[in-house]
Amino acid sequence: MSHTAHIRSHRKPRRSASTLAMRAGVAGGVLSTLAVAGASGSANAAEPVTQTLELPTLTADLAAQVAQSADATQQAAANYELRAERDAAAASAAKEAKADLAEAKKKAAEAKKKAEEAARKEAAERASRAAERATLTASADTGSSSSSSSSSSDASVSVSSSATGSAAAVVSFVQSQVGDAYVSGGTGPNSWDCSGLVQAAFKQVGVDLPRVSQDQSVAGTQVSLDNLQPGDILYWGGAGSAYHVGVYVGDGMFVGAQNSSTGVVEKPLSYDPPSGAVRVL
């Protein structure tokens, strides 16, 4: 036996593993608790500072966003209002255009109706004139058939074989225009209408006649067709409403500006029997 065996060893006894682990766990738990408490305390202590520093920044950003949102809303409202005004203006313009179109159609229809009425009236007047001429021609033919076979169609008309004085001047003037053109409204010197020729002829002897045939047919004394003298004014139609005039030149003949086809001609009374006559000279 060793000489030191009786002496107690000063070496500390070894701790078991379980004891060490338990101690380590306790120590770890304490340290964890302290760490959590410290962290919590630090967080609680720092929280007022964090709120004090960051709150103004969050408030400014929120105000900016609110302002932007308000601007966007106002702009959208302005755009909607502008669009509404444009739509209203377009609707108003379309309504006015529709009304103008309807008015134009109405006026066109009225103009067409007036034109048709004028055409019908003119056609009726032409038909009336043609019927009147046919009646006069039939009357002349009846008168001719009742006369003796040896007499001419103008035998019942008393005429002067020659004209004198102012009547001769009137007759000479109209006869000198035979062959000139007929133009509605013509007053010479190379084209005439019926009343223009008669007016110019009487102006040669200082007599101022009205311009139109209606007035010329009542410008003098009414005379019978069987008592005509050279220089008398012949008219076709009613007195005061005559549509044609000419000048009786004697020997059963007259001169007149008939129409655009014939111009100024000298024809027998049977060519176009007149309705009546007036004497101015």
Disulfide bonds with the S-S distance in Angstrom:
none
